[in-house]
């Protein structure tokens, strides 16, 4: 009975996750993460300090 007791929360979480994924509109995490990283990259490039250039050639 030890293996059932120790894996009960994992099994319950898996069953609940399957139920939620089938019955509700769950967003695609990979797509959300990609969009967030792209937005962060655009903001970082917009507010980046300009590089110093040595014009003493």
Backbone as CSV, one residue per row, in Angstrom:
resi,resn,N_x,N_y,N_z,CA_x,CA_y,CA_z,C_x,C_y,C_z
1,UNK,0.819,-1.189,0.000,0.000,0.000,0.000,0.866,1.258,0.000
2,UNK,2.162,1.132,0.169,3.057,2.281,0.196,3.175,2.962,-1.149
3,UNK,3.218,2.167,-2.221,3.358,2.772,-3.554,2.086,3.514,-3.953
4,UNK,0.939,3.021,-3.545,-0.318,3.702,-3.864,-0.407,5.015,-3.095
5,UNK,-0.030,4.987,-1.834,-0.089,6.194,-1.012,0.909,7.241,-1.494
6,UNK,2.098,6.812,-1.909,3.114,7.782,-2.328,2.824,8.359,-3.709
7,UNK,2.127,7.637,-4.563,1.854,8.141,-5.905,0.429,8.678,-6.061
8,UNK,-0.319,8.763,-4.977,-1.708,9.222,-5.059,-1.799,10.648,-5.580
9,UNK,-0.970,11.558,-5.083,-1.044,12.948,-5.528,-0.630,13.088,-6.989
10,UNK,0.334,12.297,-7.424,0.751,12.331,-8.835,-0.377,11.848,-9.742
11,UNK,-0.999,10.749,-9.378,-2.096,10.197,-10.176,-3.278,11.158,-10.190
12,UNK,-3.614,11.734,-9.044,-4.723,12.684,-8.976,-4.441,13.921,-9.826
13,UNK,-3.229,14.427,-9.788,-2.849,15.580,-10.600,-2.896,15.277,-12.088
14,UNK,-2.478,14.086,-12.459,-2.524,13.679,-13.860,-3.958,13.582,-14.360
15,UNK,-4.818,12.962,-13.567,-6.223,12.824,-13.951,-6.886,14.197,-14.056
16,UNK,-6.634,15.066,-13.098,-7.206,16.420,-13.154,-6.673,17.200,-14.352
17,UNK,-5.407,17.062,-14.654,-4.824,17.743,-15.805,-5.418,17.270,-17.118
18,UNK,-5.635,15.975,-17.241,-6.259,15.433,-18.446,-7.682,15.956,-18.590
19,UNK,-8.418,15.970,-17.493,-9.796,16.466,-17.525,-9.846,17.931,-17.937
20,UNK,-8.991,18.745,-17.350,-8.974,20.178,-17.656,-8.571,20.415,-19.113
21,UNK,-7.559,19.672,-19.597,-7.099,19.854,-20.972,-8.169,19.471,-21.988
22,UNK,-8.990,18.488,-21.663,-10.014,18.054,-22.612,-11.253,18.935,-22.588
23,UNK,-11.584,19.526,-21.446,-12.855,20.224,-21.307,-12.762,21.741,-21.298
24,UNK,-11.568,22.298,-21.211,-11.417,23.743,-21.155,-10.416,24.187,-22.208
25,UNK,-10.481,25.457,-22.579,-9.578,26.018,-23.574,-8.285,26.456,-22.879
26,UNK,-7.338,25.544,-22.813,-6.061,25.805,-22.151,-5.090,26.356,-23.203
27,UNK,-4.414,27.484,-22.917,-3.505,28.053,-23.916,-2.264,27.178,-24.113
28,UNK,-1.687,27.278,-25.285,-0.464,26.555,-25.601,0.707,27.273,-24.934
29,UNK,1.317,26.645,-23.957,2.375,27.275,-23.158,3.596,27.602,-24.012
30,UNK,3.923,26.750,-24.963,5.081,27.002,-25.813,4.875,28.272,-26.640
31,UNK,3.666,28.467,-27.146,3.362,29.657,-27.947,3.376,30.916,-27.079
32,UNK,2.821,30.834,-25.867,2.806,31.971,-24.947,4.234,32.358,-24.555
33,UNK,5.075,31.366,-24.272,6.463,31.642,-23.894,7.233,32.278,-25.054
34,UNK,6.999,31.786,-26.272,7.677,32.354,-27.436,7.271,33.814,-27.650
35,UNK,5.991,34.103,-27.493,5.503,35.472,-27.647,6.101,36.386,-26.578
36,UNK,6.168,35.905,-25.348,6.737,36.705,-24.261,8.222,36.983,-24.500
37,UNK,8.971,35.987,-24.945,10.397,36.195,-25.223,10.611,37.155,-26.384
38,UNK,9.761,37.057,-27.409,9.875,37.973,-28.540,9.588,39.407,-28.110
39,UNK,8.551,39.591,-27.288,8.203,40.925,-26.797,9.327,41.489,-25.925
40,UNK,9.911,40.661,-25.068,11.021,41.107,-24.223,12.222,41.506,-25.080
41,UNK,12.470,40.763,-26.152,13.591,41.086,-27.037,13.364,42.430,-27.733
42,UNK,12.145,42.679,-28.187,11.825,43.945,-28.857,11.980,45.111,-27.885
43,UNK,11.488,44.960,-26.672,11.600,46.031,-25.670,13.054,46.266,-25.301
44,UNK,13.828,45.200,-25.168,15.244,45.335,-24.816,16.004,46.065,-25.919
45,UNK,15.717,45.757,-27.175,16.395,46.430,-28.278,15.980,47.898,-28.380
46,UNK,14.736,48.187,-28.034,14.240,49.558,-28.115,14.900,50.452,-27.069
47,UNK,15.117,49.956,-25.868,15.642,50.768,-24.776,17.125,50.541,-24.507
48,UNK,17.821,49.845,-25.361,19.248,49.588,-25.182,20.049,50.870,-25.396
49,UNK,21.067,51.060,-24.585,21.943,52.214,-24.776,22.750,52.014,-26.052
50,UNK,22.989,53.093,-26.793,23.774,52.934,-28.023,25.226,52.607,-27.675
51,UNK,25.853,51.835,-28.551,27.257,51.460,-28.334,28.146,52.664,-28.577
52,UNK,29.235,52.745,-27.801,30.196,53.829,-27.986,31.093,53.474,-29.161
53,UNK,31.336,54.470,-30.013,32.172,54.233,-31.187,33.416,55.124,-31.069
54,UNK,34.538,54.556,-31.378,35.788,55.325,-31.414,36.013,55.801,-32.843
55,UNK,35.910,57.112,-33.047,36.077,57.697,-34.378,37.487,58.252,-34.548
56,UNK,38.464,57.701,-33.846,39.842,58.183,-33.902,40.656,57.336,-34.878
57,UNK,40.123,57.009,-36.049,40.858,56.154,-37.003,42.020,56.835,-37.572
